[in-house]
Amino acid sequence: MKSSKYHNDSVDPKGVIISLIIIFLWLGSLVFLLQWELNWSNPITYLGILIQTHLYTGLFITAHDAMHGIVSSNKKLNHTIGWISAILFSYNFYWRLFPKHHEHHRYVATDKDPDYHASDNFLIWYLSFIKQYVSIWQILLMAVTFNILKLFLPTENLIVFWMVPAILSTLQLFYFGTYLPHKGESENKHHSRSQSKNHLWAFISCYFFGYHYEHHDSPGTPWWRLWKTKESLEN
């Protein structure tokens, strides 16, 4: 996909560097937390869950950007990083996600959009969203991995810091990246709405994907430049 019409400078090498930072932060944090002496009275436990949830979301956003070809201009490297990021996010399969995401952009907010549900009901829509992206193979691979890892690591830590953040991240991605932007009627050409400009909250909530109209208007813009697109459109 062509580079953004708002920011035509190359993503290289920043896209790769930022992607690798997210991957290694996720991995390093997970390794630390899986060996952490879990204590529910210690605030670090809750902070760890929040950090891992946010980093899980970062893995998916990285895979998402790779689907748009904006992690690297080197196609092989771009797709490799996307594939790794997707696998680390609970064994999502990159090449299964790829066509579905492009269908979302092509048929946004229609019955051909795999991310959309006309009911606007949060729970029904979320379950439909999960059904689109979770396969039996993912569940089996997670189960096998869990049973192997629990031979070496505390079971409670695996549940709290590996499994729970992955589930919470799907809620974060769905709520900020799909439900809020696409629920209800939108008269603009992308059938998408954006949160009010607040760059700190936009990053914390979903890596700037609350600026969702901007993403659909400029899908060649990587997540870490979406705030600039927001500024460009408002100016």
ABEGO torsion letter per residue (X at the ends): XBBBAABABBAOAAAAAAAAAAAAAAAAAAAAAAABBBBAABAAAAAAAAAAAAAAAAAAAAAAAAAAGAABABAAAAAAAAAAAAAABGGBBAAAAAAAAAAAAAABGBAABAABBAAGBAAAAAAAAAAAABBAAAAAAAAAAAAAAAAABBAAAAAAAAAAAAAAAAAAAAAAAAAAAABEBBABAAGBBBBBBBAAAAAAAAGGAABAAAAAABAABBAAAAAAAAAAAAX
